[in-house]
């Protein structure tokens, strides 16, 4: 099971304007008290904002509404806990939360105040990706075409390979799809290939809330890990078999589920 993101790690990440959206998603799943900062974060992508808007309280909905209305996108201010709105003295009922939030956002923009903390200064290694470059492969040609970040900070990379040795398992055909898990410091945790006797590849990858991996791409194999292509008798302009779209759901260790 993925390790929990600590309060300090989460607070450090949400106050860094360069934290990737995938990391913000992982923090949102474990730390609902930080939803207002995540909603105001410049890397919060539309799908994450929709989710926060659907499940968040009035303050979160107000921030999302301000983002959609074109209010300035600022690095969020760090706060310890999200407080419940209290009735205004002498008036009863709840305050106009959305208006208050909009005024606060505009005030912060006018004053030019924004918290800026680098992930490298945080105390938690699980949300820190060590800078640097690594190469992975074998005797043939490999490439990663898509990546995603898991809750523990590791990188899930997907692409294709035609090697018969090295870091990846030997290919079964002309080209196999490949998925690899890489630790935050760049070490290869595991790599697995998928395909048949033809050419298979993954072009996009995502990590589901339960930690499973969703990979999509294409295949022209008539055997192996993917079902037989629908029209194995037709040819493309180059004389090869026409491709089918491929979608695979993998377990946290890369096994086909």
N, C-alpha and C positions, 0 to 999 in steps of 0.2 A: 504494500500500500504506500502511496506517496506520502512523504513527510509533510507535516503541517508547516505552513508559513507562519513564523512567529509574528507577534505584534510589532516588534521593532523592524523586522524585515519588511513587513507590509507597509508600515508608515514611511520607511525610507524609500520604498519603490514608488508609492503614490505621489510623493513630493518631488520626484525626478521627472521633468517634462519629457525625457527621452525613453522612459520605460515602455517596452512594447505592449501593444494591446492584448496579446495573448497572456502576458504576465498579469495585467490588470484583471483579465477575466478570472484567472486563478485566485487572485486576491479577493475579488468580489464574491466568489463562491465560499470562501472561508471567513471573511471579515465584513459582515454587513454593516458594521459601524463605520466603515470607510466608504460606503457608497456615495456620499455627497462629494468627497474628493475625487473618486473615480469618475463620477458623472461630469465633473468639471475638468478632468484631465485632457490635455490636447491630443493624446493618442487613443482616447476612447473611440472606438469605431462604431458605425451606425447600429450594427446588430447588438453590441453591448449596451448602447444607450437605450435601444428598444426594450431590452430585458430589464434594465434598471427602472425604466419608466413604468413597466408593467408591474413590478414587484416592490418598488420603492415607496417610501412615505411621501408626504406632501413636499418636504424639503428637497428630496431627490427629484421628484417630478418637476419642481420649479426650476431646478438647475438644468434638467434636460430641455424643458420648454425654452429657457433662455438661450441654450446652445442652438436650438433649432430656429430661434428667432433672429440669430445672427449676432448675439452678444459676444464680446471678445473672449477668445479661448486662452485661458491663463493657466499657469502652473498652480495646482490647488494648494491652499493653506493647510498646514498640519494641525489637526485637532485631536484631543485625546479620546473623546466619546461624543456620539451624536445625541444631543439632548432633545427631549420631547418639547414641542411648542406649548407654551402656557398662555392662558387667556390674558388679555391686556387688562391691567388694573382698572376697576371701575366700569368696564364695558361688557365683560362677560364674553363667552365664545372664544374662538381661536383667532390669532392674528392673521393678517393677510401675508401668508408665508411667501408666496411667489413674489409679491412686490418687494418685500424685505430683502429677499435673496438677490433680486435684480439690482436693487440699490447698492447692496454690498459689492456685487461684481463690478458695477460701474465705478464705485469709490476706489476699489483696489486698482482698477485700470488707470484711473486718474492719478493716483499716488505712485503708480509704478512699483507696487510692492508684490513680490512673488517669492515663494520659498523655492530654493534651488539646492538640492543635495544630490551628489553623485552616488550611484550604486556602489562604486568602489570604496566609499567611506562607510558603508553599512556593515553591520556585524554578522550578517547571515550569508553564508556561501551559497545557499540554495536558490537565491534569486540573482546571483551575480554570475555573469558570463565572462570568463577570462578573455581579454583581448589576445589576438594572435591568429595564426593561420595553420591549418593542418591539411594534409592530403590523404585520401583514402582510395584504395583500389587494388588492382592486380595486374595481370599480364595484358589486359585489353584496354577498352575505353569505358570510362564511367563518367557520369555527371549527376549532380543533385539539381533538381529543378524546383523544389518546394521545401519549405521548412515550417515547423510549428514548435512552440515551446510548451513543455509539459509543466504540471504543477510544481514538480521538484526542481524546476529550472533547467532540466536537461533538454536537448534539442532533438527533435524528430525530423529526419531528413529523408526525402523520397526522390527517386529518379530512375536511372537505368544503368545496366552494366552488361558487358559481354566478356568479362574475364573468366578464366577457369581456375584462378588461384588468387592468393593475396588476402585482403581484408574481407572480401565477400565470398559466399559460397559459389561453387562453379555454376555457370549458367546452364540451363537445360536446352536452350535453342539458340537462335541467332542473337537474341537480346532478351534479358529478363528485367522485369521491374525489381527495384530494390528499395528497402526501407531500413534505416539505421538509427539507432539511439546513441547519442553522443552526450557525454557528461558536460557540465558547465565549464570544465577546464579543457575540453576538446578530446578527451579519451573516448575511444570507441567502446561502448558498452556491449552492443550486439548489432549484427547486420543480417538480414534475411532477404532471399530472392524469391520471386513469384513469377510463374509463367509456364510455358510449354515449349513445343518444338519450333514455334514461330518467334515473332518479335512482340515483346510486352514492355510497357513502360508506365510509370506513374508521373503525373504532371502537377498534382496538388495533394496536400495532406492537411489534416486537422486532428486535434486531440479533443475527444468528447468529454463531457463532465465526469464520466465514470473512469476516465483514464484510457479507454480504448482508442484505437487509432483508425481514422477513416482516410482511405487513399483512393484517388480516382485517376484514371488514365485511359489507355487503349490497349487492345490485344488483337493479333490475327492468328493466334494459336488455335489449333483444333483439338488440343489435348492439354494435360497438365493441371495447373491449379485453377484455371478459369473454365467455365463451360464452353463447349464448342461454339464457335462463332456462327451467327445466324445464316450467313450465306457463304459457305466455304467454297462454293464453286465460282464465285464472281472474282474478277480481277480489277485492280486499279490501273491507272494510266501507265504505270511502270511494269505491269505484268505480275505484281504481287497481289496477295489476297487483300480484300478490303478489310479495314479494321472495325472492330466493335468497341463500344465504350466499355470500360471496366471499372467496377467499384468493389472495394474490399474493405471489410471491417476486421481489424486485427486486435488481438488481446494486447495487454500492456507489455507482454514479452515478444510481440510480433507474430504470434501464431494466428493462422486464419481461423476466425470464429464462425 
